[in-house]
C-alpha cells in the first residue's frame, strides 16, 4: 500500500490533492444520503393517517417523499461525480506504474531477458498496472466509506428503532465477513494457479507467433498447436476450480444475507403487533438492512478482487525489485568528445565467465587504435560475442578493464557510451514500422535529409526509389517483408545515422549469400573510414584488410597479427584459412 500511495503521489495528476479530497467527500456525501433516505421514507409512511376509512396524503408526506427521492438521487449520482473527478488521478497512476515497470524491465540485464518469456513479461506489466487502478478505487472509495455507512446505519437502528435490530445487522455482517474472508483465502491458490497458467499460455502463443517462420519451415504447426492446447487445458482446469469455488462463495454469502433479512423482517412484524413500531418504521428497518447489503456485496467482491489485485501487483513488484546488473556509477562521467578519428578501444586483462557455461574470456588484452579495424575470429563459443557485449557494456568484466578513449566503461555514463557506439548484428532487429522509422531509431531527432543520406550510404537508395511508398514502406514484423541483405543494409544505415566513433560488426554478413555479402562488405569498407571498427567474423575473407586480427580459442587469445603475418606463422588462423579457401 505504501508503494501504491507513492505511485499516486508521483503520478503528476493535475490538482492531485484537491481531486482526491473532493472525490472522498463525494463518496461520504453519497453514503450519508443513502442512510438518510430510508429514514425519510419511513417517516413519510408514518404521516399517512386514516380519516373516515381513507388515507390522507398531507403536505408532510409529500415533502418527506420528495426528500427521500432527492436523497436517493444524490446517493446514486455521487459515485458518477466521484469517477469524473478522480479518473485523471487513477489513470495517471496506472500509466505511471506501467511506464516505470516497462522502463525497469528494459534496464534489466541481457541474461534476464534471455531467460524470460516475452509474452509472460508483458502480461505481468499489464496486469500489475491495471491492479493499481482497482486498488486505489477499492481502498479510497469502497472499504473506508463502506465501514462509515455500516456504522451510520447501525446508529440509526439503535436511535430510531431498537438495539436488537442493530445487533442482528452486526451479527449478520460479522458472519458474512468471516465466511467471505476464509473462503476467499482458500480460493487464492486457485487464482494464483489461474494466473500462472494464463502467463504460460500467453508466453507460448507470443513465442510461437514471433518465430512462426521456424514453425512453418519445420512443419511444426500441429505440434505447436498441441502444446498451446495443453497449456490452455491447464488454464481451463484452473479456471474451473476458480469459478466453482466462486459459486460456493456466492451461495454461502446469499444464505447469510437472506437469513439476516428474514430474521429482521420477522422481528419488525412482531414489534408492529406489540405496538412498539409503526409500518413506516418497518420500512425503514428493511430498507436500512437492504442498503447495508449493497456495500456488503461489494465488500465480498472487493475483498476477492483486492486479493487478486495484490497477486497481480506482487508479480509487478517482484519484477521491479530485480536489480539491474548494469547501472551508472555515482562518479560516472560522459566519454570525452569525439575527435573525428574514431575511438581508442582497450581490453586490459579482461576475464568474464557466464553462468550457463564456464568459458567466457580469460585474460584477454588488445588495443584498437583510433580509426583502426580489429577483427575477432575463432570457433563458436570462443568468446567473440562476449567481447562485443563487454564493449557495449551489456555486461561488466569480472576482472580487468574495458576502456574507450581512456575511460573505464564502468565509470562512463551509459547514455554517452550508447551515443559513441553502434552495432550491426548478424540478425538486425527491425520494428513493425516504416523504413524511415527503423533507420531513424538510432537518432529520432535526425532531419529527413540525414536519414535519406544514411540510407544512400548503405546502398539502399535504388531499393527505396523502387518502392511505391519509398521510406514510408512498412517492413512487417521483425522486418520479414525485407530480404536478408535489405535488413542488413537497414541495420548499416541505422548505425551510420548514429555517427558512432566505434562501429561493431558482429558477423554482420555471415548469414548472407556470397554475392550479397560481397556487396555489403564493399559498403562496410566505405563506412569504416574515420571511425574505429571492431569486427566479429566467421568468414576470414571478410577481414583480410583488418589492421589486426585476434584469434580466440576457449576464451583466450591464441594468436594475433595481420592477415599476412598469421598466414606466415602457419598456426590456427592459417589452418582455418586453408580450410575455408578449400571449401570455397
N, C-alpha and C positions, 0 to 999 in steps of 0.2 A: 504494500500500500504506500510505503514511503517512496518507492521508485515511481509509482503511478502519480503521486502528487507532484514529484519533481518534474515528471513529464508534462503535467498540466501547466506548471509554472514556466517551463522552458518553451511551451508551445508558441508563445508570442501572439496569442489571440488578442484582438483589439479589445480594450477595456475589460481585461480578464476578470479582475476582482469585482467590478461593477456587474458584469454579466452573471458571475457565479452567485453573488449576493441576491440579485434580482430573481434569478431562477429558483433559488432556495426559498425566497419569500413567496413567490407564486405557488410553489408546492405547498407551503404551510397554509396559505390562504385557502387553497383548494381543499385541503384536509379539514380545516375548520368549517368551511361551508358544508362539506359532506357530513359532518357530525351534527351541525345545527339544523340541516334540512329535515330529518325525521322528527325532531322536536317541534318544528313549525307545523308539520302536517298533523302530528298528534294533537297539538293544541287546536288546530283548525277543526278537526273532527269533534273534539270535546265541546266546541262552541255550538254545535248543532243541537238545538233543544226542541223537543216535541211540543207543538201547540195545537190542541184540538186534533191530535192524531196525525198531524203533518209536521214535517221537518222544516224549520225556518232557517233560511240562509241569511245570516246577518252580515253587517259590514265587517265585523271582526273575522268571520270565516274567509271572506274574500281577501282581506288584507293578509291573513296568515297563509292562505293558499298561494297568493302571489309571491309572498316571501319564500315559501317552500320552492316554488318554481324558479325564482331568481337564484336561490342558493344552489339548487341542483345544476342550473345553467353555469354558475360560477365554478362549481366543483368540476363540471365537465370541461369547461374551456381553459381552466388554469393550466392543465398539462400541455395543451397545444401552445399556449403563450410561452410556457417554460421551454418547450422544444425550440421555438423560434428564437428565443433569447440565447439559449445555451448551445445550439448546434454549432456555431462558429468555434466555440471552445473545444467541444468534443471532437470535431473533425480536424481541427488544428493539432490536437493531441494525438489522434490516430495517425495523421500524416507524419508528425514528428517521430513517433515510435517506429513507423515503417522506414523512414529515411535514416534514422540513427542505426537501426538494426541492419539495414541494407548496406550502409556505409561501413559498419563494423565488419560485416561479412566480407566485403571487398578488401578490407585491410588485413584479413587473416592470411596465414601462410599458404604457400603453394601446396604443401603436403596436406593441409586441412581440406582444401578444395578437391584434391585428387582422391581423397578417401570419402567424400561426402556426395550423396546423390543430389543433383541439381534440383530435381522436382521436389524432393523432400525438404530441401533447404528453403525453396521458395514458399512451400506450404507453411513451414514454421513461421516465416516472416509474416505471411498474410494472416494466418490465424492469430498470431500473437498481437499484431497491430489492431485487428478488429476487436480483440478481447479488451483492449484498453477503453474503447468507447463504451462497451457494455458495462464494465466495472465502474466507470465514472458515473454513469446514469443510475446504476443499481445502488451504489453506496450513497450518492448525494441525494437522489430523488425517490428512492423506494424504501430502503431499510430504515433510515432515520425518520423520515416522515411517517412511515407505517407505524413505527413504535409510538410516535406522537398521537396518531389517530386512535390507536388502541387504548392509550391512557385516557384520552378525551372521552371516548365512547363509554368506557367503564365508569368514568367520573359522572357522566350524565345518568347512567343507570343507577348509581348509588344515590344521587341527589334527587332525581325525578321519579324513580321507580322504587327499587328495593335492592338492598345489598346482595340478596341471593341471586338476582339476575346478573350482577357484575361477577359474582363468584362462579356462576355457571359459564359465563363467557370466558373467564380467566382459565378455568379448568379445561374447557374445550381447546383454547389456544395452546395451553401447555402440552396437552396430549397430542395435538396436531403437530406442534413444533418438534417434540421429542421423536415421534414416529417418522416425521419427514426427514429430520437430520440423520437418524440412524439408517433408514433405508437408502437415503441419498449417499451416505458414506459407503454403504455396501455396494452401491452401483458404480462407484468411482473406478474400480478396477475394470469394469466393462467399458467405461468411456475411454480409459487410457488404452485399452486393447483396441478399441474402435479407432482412436487417433493414430496408433501405430500402424494398423492395417491400412488406413487411409493414406498415410505418408508413404508406405511401401508401394501401394498400387500407383500413386501419383508418380513416385520416383521411377518405377519400372516403365510406365507409359511414356514419360518425358524422355527417358533414356533411349527407348526404342524409336521414338519419333525423331529424335536428334540424330540417331545413327541408322535411319531407315535404309540408307544405301547398302550398308553391310547386311542388314536383314534381308533385303531384296536379292543381293548378289549371291548369298549363301542359301537362298531358298528357305529361310527360317521363319516365314510369316506364321505358319501354323504353330511352330514351336513357341514363338514369341507370344502369340495369342493364347496358347495353352498356359504359359507362365503368368500372363495377365489374368486369365480366368482363375487360376489357382490363387493368385493374390486377392482377387475380388471375392473368391469363396471365403477366404479368411475374414474379409471385411463384412460379408453377409452374415457369417456366424456371429461376429462381434456385434453387428447391428441388431440381429435378432435378440441376443442376450440383453442389449441395452434397452431395446423397445419393450421387451417382455417385462423387465424389471421396472420400467417406467409405468407400464399399465398396472402393475401391482401397487406401485406407489400412489398413482392416481385413485385407484379403488379404495385403498386404505384412507386416503385423505377425504374422499367423498363420504365414507361411512362415518368418520369422526365429525365432520362438519354438519351433516344432516342429522346425526344423532343429537348434537348440541342444539340444533334448530328445533327439533321435535320436543326436546325437554323444555326449551324456553317457551314454546307455544302452549304446552300443557300447563306450565307454571302460570303463564299470563291468563289463561282461561280460568284457572282456579281462583286467581286474585280477583277477576271480574265477578265471579259467582259470590265471593265473600264480600263484595262491595268495596274493596280497598283500591281498585283500579277501574278506570273507565275505558271505553272502547278505544278512544284516541291514544291512551297510554299503551294499550296492547299493540297498536300500530307502531308507535314509537319504538317499543321493545323489539318487535320483529324487524323493523327497518334498520335499527341500530346493529342488530346482530348480522343481518344480511350485508350491511355496509362494512362490518368488520371482516366478513368472509371474503370480500373482494381483495383487500390487502393481504389476507391470509393466503388466498390462492396465489397471489403474486409473490408472497413470501416463499411459498414452496417452489414456485418456478424460479424465482431469483436465487434461492439457495442452490438449486440444482445448477443453474446457469453460471452462477458465480464460481462454484467449484469447478465447473467445466472451463470457465474463462481462466481460472488460476492454473489449470492443467495446460491450457494453450499458452498462457503467459510464462509458465515456468520453463517451457522449451525455448521461448524467445529470450528469457533472462539467462538461461544456460548458454545460449549462443553468444549473447553479449558479454558473458563472463569469461569466454575463451580469450586469453590474452594474445594479441598479435605477436608473432615472433620477431618481426622487423619493425622497429619504431625509431624515430629520430632521437638521438641522444640529447640530453639537456644542453650540451655545448655545441650542438650541430650547427654547421655554417654552410652557406652556399659554396659550390665549387667556384674557383676563380674564373673570371671572364674568359671566354674563348679567344684564342689568338689568331684564328683563321687558318692554322696549320694542322689542326687535329689535336687529339688529346694524347698525353703520355699515360700509358696503362702499365701498371707494375703489379705482378703477383710476387709476394715475398714469403717463401716457406709456407705455402697455404696447405692446410690439412682440412679435409671435410669428409665425414662418414655419414651415410644415410641410415635412417632407422631400419629400412626394409632390407638393406644389404650392407655388408661390411666395407666394400670398396667404394671410395669416392675419389678424393685426391689426397696424395701423400707427399708432403714436402715439395710442392710444385712452385717453381720460381721462373719467371720470364719477364721481359720488358718489351713493350711495343712503343717505339719512339713516335713522336708526333708525325702524322702523315704516313706512317708505315703500315704494311699489311702483314699480319701474323696469322698463320694457319695452324689449326689444331687437327691432327689426324690420329687415327688409331681404331682398333676394333670396337664393336659395340660393348658398352659397359666400361670403357677405358677411363671415362671421366670428362669427356668433351662437353657434354651438355651441362654437367655440374659447373665447369669453368664458366660457361655462359651465364648461368644463374647467379654465380658469385659476382660476375662483372655487372650484372643488372641489379644486384643486391636483393634478389628474391630469397636468398639465404645468406647467412653470415658464416665466415670460416670459423672453425673451431680452434685453429691455431694459424698464426701468420697474419698477413695483411693483404688487402687488395686496395691499390691506390689509383686514383685518376687525377692527373695534374698535381701530384704531391699530396693529395688529401685522402686519408684513410676513409673508405666509404662508410664506416661505422660512425664517423664524425662529420659526414656530409648530410645535408637535408635531402630527403628522398625526392622532393619536388625539383631541386636543381639537378639531381642525377638523372631524373626522367627527361629533363629538357636536354641533357647533354648526350644521351644515349638513345639509339633507335635500333630495333631488332627486326630482321626479316627472317621469320622462321620457315621451316620446311613446309608446314601446313598453315598458311596465312588465315587468321581468324577474321572473317568478314561478318558484318551485321546485316540483317534483313532490311536493308535500306538502299539508298541510291549509291551509284558510283561516287558522286560528289561527296556525300556524307561519309563514306568509308575512307576516302582519301583525306578529307578534312578532319577526320577523327584525331589525327596527330596534332593538329593545330586548328581548333574550331574558329578562331578569330582571323584566320588567313583570308585575304581577299580572293575573290573568284579567279583573278588572273594568276595568283600564285598557285592555286590548286590546279589550274589547267597547265601551268608551266611544269609542275611536278609530274603530272600525267604524261606530258610530252617527253620529259626527260627519261621517264620509264618506258618509252616507246609505246605508249598507249594511245597516242594521237590518232593514227589511222583507224584503230579499232573503235574509238569513241565516235569519230566522224561518221562511221558506217552504221551507227545505231540511230534509229528514228528519234529516240528521246535523248541521245547524247549522254552527258554526265548525269542526267536525271533518271537514267535507266536503273531499275531496281535489280539487285543481284541475287535475290532469293535467300532462303535460309542457309546460313553459313557460306554464302556465295556460290551455291551449287549450280546456278544458272551460267556460271563462267567456267571456262576450261581451266586446267591446272596452270598453264602458262599465263593466262589472263589474271588469275588470282595472284600469282607471284608478282606480276607487274603492278597490280594494285598495291600489294604489300610494299614493293620498292618505292612506288610513288608516295605512299604514306610516310615511309621513312625519310625520303628526300624532302618532303614538306616540313618535317620536323627539323631539318637542317642540323643534324647532330654532329658533334665533334668526334664521337665514336660510333661507328656503324658495325653492327654484329650480324653476320650472315650465318645462321645455324642450319647448315645443309639446305640452303635456300633453293637448290635446283636438283637435289638428288632424286626427287620423285617425278622428274620430267623426262620426256623423250630426248634423244640426242640433239635433234635439230632445235627444239625449243630451248634446251639447256644452253646450246651454243649461242643462241640469240640473246638470252637473258644474261649469260656471262659477259657478252660484249657490252651490254647495258651496265652491268655492275662494274666493269673496268672503268667506264666513263665516270660513274658516280663516286668512285672511291677517291677521286682527286680532291686534295685539300682536307681530307679527314682520315683519321686512324680507322683501320678496319681489322676486325677480329673475325676470322673465317673458320667455321667448323665444316670440314669437307669429308665426304665419303669417296668421291671420285678424285683421284690425285691430279688428273689432267686439269682440274679447275683451279689449282693453286700453284702451278709451276712458276708463276711470276711473283709469288709471295716473297717478301723481304726475309722472312724467317719461317721455317716450318718446324713445329714441335710435335714429336711423335709420342703419344701417351700409350702406356700399356699397364693395365691393372692399377691405374691411378697415379703412376709415376712417370716422370719424363724419361723416355728410353733413348731418344735421340733429338738433336736439334741442329738446324743449319739451313742453307738454301737448298733448292731442288738439286742443283748440280753437286753440291757438297755431299748431300745424303746419298745420291746415286754412286758417287765415287767411293763412299765409305763401305758400300756393299752390305749394309745392315738390314734392319727390319723394314725401313722405308723402301729400300731398293728391292727387297723381295716382294713387297706389296705392289710396287710399281710394275715389276715384271709380270706379276700375276694378272694385274688389271689390263696391261697392254696386250698380253697374250689372249685374254678373254675377248678384248675388243677386236 
